[in-house]
Amino acid sequence: MTDETTAPEPIEPAERDNLEADDNTDAPDTDAPDAGDTTADGQLAKARKDAAKYRERLRDTETTRDTLTGTVETLRRQLIDQQATGAGLKPAALWATVTVDALLNDAGAIDAEKVTAAISAAREQLGIGRFPGTADQGARIDKAPAVATWNGLLKTS
């Protein structure tokens, strides 16, 4: 018997990759007609499950965002309503002429000067005049009315 051992031929890098893929015993045999690619199916199912989870989180986040945006809008309106009421104007008259966004500064905060200007503009546009008195005393009268006395009533008869 002769011992014929020859040195293996050098393997090209492309062939080496193919051999490594063929040597992988964990990978299913894709050439077999009855074998399903369970690894790919499992990965696809996991990817779909993860995507569904992220879509659900996105919907929850969007709902929270919309709720908070509504809350901020309501608080802004309440603060502007207080300023309008303090100036002697019904808030509905102000909202008939302006939106909340028009009364905010660049940072999104309420701009008191814009609110004051909007109140004046609403009065002018809707023809709402200021009453001549203050809120706690009513209209002022330049001349005091004559006070009736018993003496004055008896003299007239």
Secondary structure, DSSP 4 states (H G I P E B T S, - for coil): ------PPPPPPHHHHHHHHHHH-SSS--TTSSS---HHHHHHHHHHHHHHHHHHHHHHHHHHHHHHHHHHHHHHHHHHHHHHHHHTT--HHHHHTT--SGGGB-TTSSB-HHHHHHHHHHHHHHHTPPPPSSBTTTB---SSPPPPP-HHHHHHT-
